[in-house]
Amino acid sequence: MITYISELITGDYQRAEDHSIPENHLNRNKRIVQFFLFAMVIDLMLIMAEFAAGISPLEDINRHPWLYAYIFLVTVAAFTFFGAMVGSREDQLEKLALRDPLTGLFNSRYLWTRMDEEWATGKREKSDSSLILFDLDFFKRVNDRYGHLVGDELLKHVGKILKHAARRGDVVARIGGEEFVFFLPNTSATAAAAMAERIRDTISREAFIIDRKHRISITISAGVASTNDYNSTIPRTLYAAADKALYLAKKNGRNQVVTSMDPNKEVHGKVEIRV
């Protein structure tokens, strides 16, 4: 309860730091209003009960003003606080429904929602939007050799690297298995490819430690696509272009970044970026 009161006063709820979700607390605000009105109804019912019993509420209030003030204020405060608590928990549950339970990254539901929203923004601002599709190389071998628990820990490790690389406004999501997505609003294909290459290089250099005797070295492949034509393309088109590029990265030997400069054109070869 103390923790919740602190959260309610400061607005700083315990959650993963992510600035891409607007903190408007819609459910909390709605429940506060609902429970406040309910408290007012309770107080009015108390006055009506006095009328029914033949007691004059005005005279009784004049005789015991502090008692009535205490009853009314406590009723309103208690119901309002309870409404804020219920609404805040509803807000938190909604956010949890948008995240992958293993890595804490967003899930595909949130990804498509944000892409649809950014499509409208991109049309207005005439900016580029880019998408990177990542896939861990030979991840099945990790599960087969070390077990799924180790595989899950590896996915969490990669998720932390991706989250750390994300900028404010970027969307990082796990869409199933060992596949991850970076959606980068207002980002050119060159900048997206550079980010993908930095992430690929980081993952290939960092060994995942199981215990003192075992370390796993893993690589990742990436497909990059970008667009500024929001009339002839849709989010699924951009994803399909990145998926084509990822397929070519896998086909060409893995552990590389392949980009398509335009979702309507075929992907081309391995990206060479100087960083």
Secondary structure by P-SEA (a helix, b strand, c coil): caaaaaaaaaccccccccccccccaaaaaaaaaaaaaaaaaaaaaaaaaaaaacccaaaaaaacaaaaaaaaaaaaaaaaaaaaaaaaaaaaaaaaaacccccccccaaaaaaaaaaaaaaaaaabbbbbbbbbbbcaaaaaaaaccaaaaaaaaaaaaaaaaaaccccbbbbbccccbbbbbbccccaaaaaaaaaaaaaaaaabbbbccccbbbbbbbbbbbbbbcccccccaaaaaaaaaaaaaaaaaacccbbbbbcccccccccbbbbcc
